[in-house]
């Protein structure tokens, strides 16, 4: 919208660089161009302002595919007014000389024209396409068809409109259909997830089995080594026992040999001692046989005195002395009663 100010009954218009302003007075074109600035009288001026910048027109409409399924089409058309004079002549772009506001709604008319034209071509291409193909390749097909249709539409150049670009944002079916279409994909995704889970579990089970087998193999090997160790220990114990037995046998044999020798030596010594004692006894007997009886009695008394305990005092009664003298006297007289 142009910027209009008042000064002493005059009006001053200052346009934007993207707005084409046409000023007519008494049917004559006084000012024509973008970004103008001029003075005018509101009672004699006829003004129109045509935007010449690129404009985006978003549109949403419904269509039906060949299998009678409703789809929603979201598209955007970029256009611009390439011939402002033609557009101002075909559409009402006139503005109020006092406020600069459009008297009508020219951009809405352009939007309706573009939307209906684009919708016509989109409906035409979707009516011959099934829903599955439309959801897969429909965006490109609809975009190309709408762009070609708008370029070939004769009313647009006649109105001074140039289509810059066409974009189809999305083709979406009804919510129920969309949910139904998503179900197989979701089930497939779930199946893939379940398969991945099962495979992961299978791998985990296989690894656990391998670990269990390794542990079992380790235990078997350990048991085998323990068995070998027990056998080796038994062999060592038997060998040690045999060595101890052999050593004990050698020791016992040596002890027996020593004992036999010692016994022989003791027997020989005892025999020699006995013989010596026998010879001494025989010699003693021979000596005593040659000695008289009185001497023997004296030796007997001496030997008896040597073997008697210590006597501090002796009391001899007359009876004892008489008996002793009688015995001594009888012994001295001999067997015949005669003195020796």
C-alpha positions in Angstrom: 0.0 0.0 0.0 1.3 3.4 -1.0 2.1 6.1 1.6 -0.1 9.1 1.1 0.2 12.4 3.0 -1.9 15.6 2.9 -0.7 19.1 2.4 -3.0 22.1 1.9 -5.6 20.2 -0.2 -2.9 18.3 -2.2 -1.9 14.7 -1.7 1.5 13.3 -1.9 2.0 9.6 -2.9 5.2 7.7 -2.2 5.2 4.2 -3.7 7.3 1.2 -2.9 9.9 -0.3 -5.4 7.8 -3.4 -5.7 4.6 -1.6 -6.5 3.7 -0.3 -10.0 1.6 2.9 -9.7 -0.5 4.3 -12.5 -1.8 7.9 -12.2 -4.5 9.0 -14.6 -6.1 12.5 -14.8 -9.0 13.2 -17.1 -8.4 9.9 -18.9 -4.7 10.6 -19.5 -1.9 8.6 -18.0 0.2 11.1 -16.0 2.5 8.8 -13.9 3.2 5.1 -14.7 6.0 3.1 -13.0 7.3 1.4 -9.8 8.5 3.4 -6.8 7.0 6.8 -7.9 6.6 9.8 -5.8 4.4 12.7 -6.8 1.8 15.3 -5.8 -1.8 15.2 -7.0 -5.3 16.3 -6.3 -7.6 13.7 -5.0 -10.7 15.0 -6.8 -9.1 14.7 -10.3 -6.8 11.7 -9.8 -7.4 8.0 -10.6 -4.8 5.8 -9.0 -4.1 2.1 -9.3 -1.3 0.2 -7.5 -0.2 -3.2 -9.0 2.4 -5.3 -7.0 5.1 -6.6 -9.2 7.0 -8.7 -6.6 6.9 -12.5 -6.5 4.1 -13.8 -4.4 3.5 -17.2 -2.9 0.0 -18.7 -3.2 -0.6 -21.8 -0.9 -3.5 -23.9 -1.9 -5.1 -27.1 -0.5 -7.9 -29.0 -2.2 -9.3 -32.5 -2.4 -9.2 -34.9 -5.3 -10.4 -38.4 -6.1 -8.2 -41.1 -7.5 -9.2 -43.7 -10.1 -10.0 -46.2 -7.3 -12.4 -43.7 -5.7 -10.2 -42.7 -2.8 -10.1 -39.1 -1.6 -6.7 -37.4 -1.3 -5.7 -34.0 -0.1 -3.3 -32.0 -2.3 -1.1 -29.4 -0.7 0.6 -27.1 -3.3 2.3 -23.7 -3.6 2.3 -21.6 -6.7 4.8 -18.7 -7.1 3.6 -16.0 -9.5 4.2 -12.4 -10.3 2.4 -9.7 -12.4 4.7 -9.3 -15.4 2.5 -6.7 -17.2 1.1 -4.2 -14.7 -0.8 -2.2 -17.4 -2.7 -5.3 -18.6 -3.4 -6.4 -15.0 -4.7 -3.0 -14.1 -6.9 -3.0 -17.1 -8.3 -6.5 -16.5 -8.5 -6.4 -12.7 -9.5 -3.7 -10.3 -6.2 -2.5 -8.7 -7.6 1.0 -8.1 -6.8 2.6 -4.7 -8.5 5.4 -2.7 -6.7 8.7 -3.4 -7.1 9.7 0.2 -6.0 6.5 2.0 -4.2 4.4 -0.6 -6.3 1.3 0.1 -7.5 -0.9 -2.7 -11.1 -0.4 -3.5 -11.6 -4.1 -4.4 -9.8 -7.4 -3.8 -7.6 -8.0 -6.9 -5.2 -10.5 -5.2 -8.1 -12.6 -4.1 -9.3 -12.8 -7.7 -5.8 -13.8 -8.8 -5.7 -16.5 -6.1 -9.0 -17.8 -7.1 -8.0 -17.9 -10.8 -4.7 -19.7 -10.0 -6.2 -22.1 -7.5 -9.1 -23.2 -9.8 -6.7 -23.6 -12.8 -4.2 -25.7 -10.8 -7.0 -27.7 -9.2 -8.5 -28.5 -12.6 -5.2 -30.0 -13.9 -4.5 -31.8 -10.6 -7.9 -33.4 -10.6 -7.5 -34.4 -14.2 -4.2 -36.3 -13.5 -5.3 -37.9 -10.2 -8.6 -39.1 -11.7 -6.6 -41.5 -13.9 -4.2 -42.6 -11.2 -4.8 -45.3 -8.5 -4.2 -44.4 -4.9 -1.0 -46.5 -4.5 0.6 -45.0 -7.6 -0.5 -41.5 -6.6 1.1 -41.9 -3.2 4.3 -43.1 -4.7 4.8 -41.0 -7.8 1.8 -38.6 -7.6 3.7 -35.6 -6.3 6.0 -35.3 -9.3 3.1 -36.1 -11.8 0.8 -33.5 -10.3 3.5 -30.9 -10.1 4.5 -31.4 -13.8 0.9 -31.4 -14.9 -0.1 -28.3 -12.9 3.0 -26.4 -14.1 2.3 -27.4 -17.7 -1.3 -26.5 -17.4 -0.7 -23.1 -15.9 1.9 -22.3 -18.6 -0.5 -23.3 -21.3 -3.5 -21.4 -19.7 -4.2 -18.5 -22.1 -6.0 -16.4 -19.5 -3.0 -15.9 -17.3 -0.8 -14.0 -20.0 -4.0 -12.2 -21.0 -4.2 -10.9 -17.4 -0.5 -10.1 -17.2 0.3 -13.0 -14.8 3.4 -15.1 -15.1 3.8 -18.3 -13.1 7.3 -18.6 -11.7 7.2 -22.0 -10.0 4.9 -24.8 -8.9 5.5 -27.0 -5.8 3.4 -29.8 -4.6 4.1 -30.3 -1.0 2.1 -33.5 -0.2 -0.6 -35.9 -1.3 -2.3 -37.4 1.7 -5.2 -39.9 1.8 -8.0 -39.9 4.3 -7.0 -40.6 7.9 -8.7 -44.0 7.9 -7.1 -45.0 4.6 -3.8 -43.7 5.8 -3.9 -45.8 8.9 -4.9 -48.8 6.9 -2.0 -48.2 4.5 0.4 -47.8 7.4 -0.7 -51.1 9.0 1.3 -53.4 6.6 4.3 -51.2 6.8 4.1 -51.1 10.6 3.6 -54.9 10.7 6.6 -55.4 8.4 8.6 -53.1 10.6 7.5 -54.9 13.7 8.3 -58.2 12.0 11.8 -56.9 11.1 12.1 -55.7 14.7 11.0 -59.1 16.0 13.3 -60.9 13.6 16.2 -58.7 14.8 15.2 -59.4 18.4 15.0 -63.2 17.7 18.3 -63.1 15.9 19.9 -61.1 18.7 18.5 -63.6 21.2 19.7 -66.5 19.0 23.1 -65.0 18.9 23.1 -64.5 22.7 21.9 -68.1 23.2 24.6 -69.3 20.8 27.2 -67.3 22.7 25.9 -68.6 26.0 26.1 -72.1 24.6 29.6 -71.6 23.4 30.6 -70.1 26.8 28.9 -73.1 28.5 30.8 -75.5 26.2 34.0 -73.7 26.9 33.4 -73.9 30.6 32.4 -77.6 30.4 35.5 -78.3 28.3 37.6 -76.4 30.9 36.0 -78.4 33.7 36.7 -81.7 31.8 40.3 -80.7 31.2 40.6 -79.6 34.8 39.2 -83.0 36.0 41.5 -84.8 33.6 44.5 -82.9 34.9 43.3 -83.5 38.5 43.0 -87.2 37.6 46.6 -87.2 36.2 47.7 -85.3 39.3 46.0 -87.9 41.6 47.6 -90.7 39.6 51.0 -89.0 39.7 50.6 -88.4 43.4 49.7 -92.1 43.9 52.6 -93.1 41.8 54.9 -90.8 43.8 53.4 -92.2 47.1 53.9 -95.8 46.0 57.4 -95.0 44.9 58.1 -93.2 48.1 56.6 -96.1 50.1 58.6 -98.6 48.1 61.7 -96.5 48.7 60.9 -96.3 52.4 60.2 -100.0 52.5 63.5 -100.7 50.7 65.3 -98.4 53.1 63.5 -100.0 56.1 64.4 -103.5 54.7 68.0 -102.4 54.4 67.9 -100.8 57.8 66.3 -103.9 59.3 68.7 -106.2 57.6 71.6 -104.2 58.8 70.1 -104.1 62.3 69.5 -107.8 62.2 73.0 -108.4 61.0 74.3 -106.2 63.8 72.1 -107.9 66.3 73.2 -111.3 65.2 76.8 -110.2 65.3 76.3 -108.6 68.7 74.5 -111.8 69.9 77.3 -113.9 68.6 79.8 -111.7 70.3 77.9 -111.7 73.5 77.5 -115.5 73.3 81.2 -115.9 72.6 81.9 -113.5 75.5 79.5 -115.4 77.8 81.0 -118.7 76.7 84.5 -117.4 77.3 83.4 -115.9 80.6 81.7 -119.1 81.6 84.8 -121.1 80.6 86.9 -118.6 82.6 84.6 -118.9 85.5 84.5 -122.6 85.2 88.3 -122.7 85.2 88.4 -120.3 88.1 85.9 -122.3 90.0 87.8 -125.5 89.2 91.0 -123.8 90.3 89.2 -122.5 93.4 87.9 -126.0 94.1 91.3 -127.5 93.6 92.8 -124.9 96.0 90.2 -125.6 98.6 90.5 -129.3 98.2 94.1 -129.0 99.1 93.6 -126.7 102.1 92.8 -128.2 105.6 89.4 -127.8 107.2 90.4 -125.2 109.7 91.6 -123.0 107.0 88.4 -123.5 105.2 86.4 -122.6 108.3 88.5 -119.5 108.7 88.0 -118.5 105.1 84.3 -119.2 105.5 84.1 -117.0 108.6 86.0 -114.3 106.8 83.7 -114.5 103.8 80.7 -114.5 106.0 82.1 -111.5 107.9 82.5 -109.6 104.6 78.9 -110.2 103.7 77.4 -109.4 107.0 76.0 -106.0 107.7 77.8 -103.5 109.8 77.6 -104.4 113.5 78.2 -101.7 116.0 78.1 -103.9 119.1 77.8 -107.7 119.7 76.5 -109.2 122.8 77.5 -112.8 123.3 75.6 -114.8 125.9 77.2 -117.8 127.6 74.8 -120.2 125.8 76.0 -118.9 122.4 79.6 -119.2 123.4 79.1 -122.6 124.8 77.3 -123.9 121.7 79.9 -122.3 119.4 82.8 -123.8 121.3 81.1 -127.1 121.3 80.7 -126.9 117.5 84.2 -125.8 117.1 85.4 -128.5 119.3 83.5 -131.1 117.5 84.7 -129.9 114.2 88.3 -129.9 115.3 88.0 -133.6 116.6 87.0 -134.9 113.2 84.5 -137.5 112.6 85.9 -139.9 115.1 85.8 -137.4 118.0 89.5 -137.1 118.1 91.4 -133.9 118.2 93.0 -133.1 114.9 
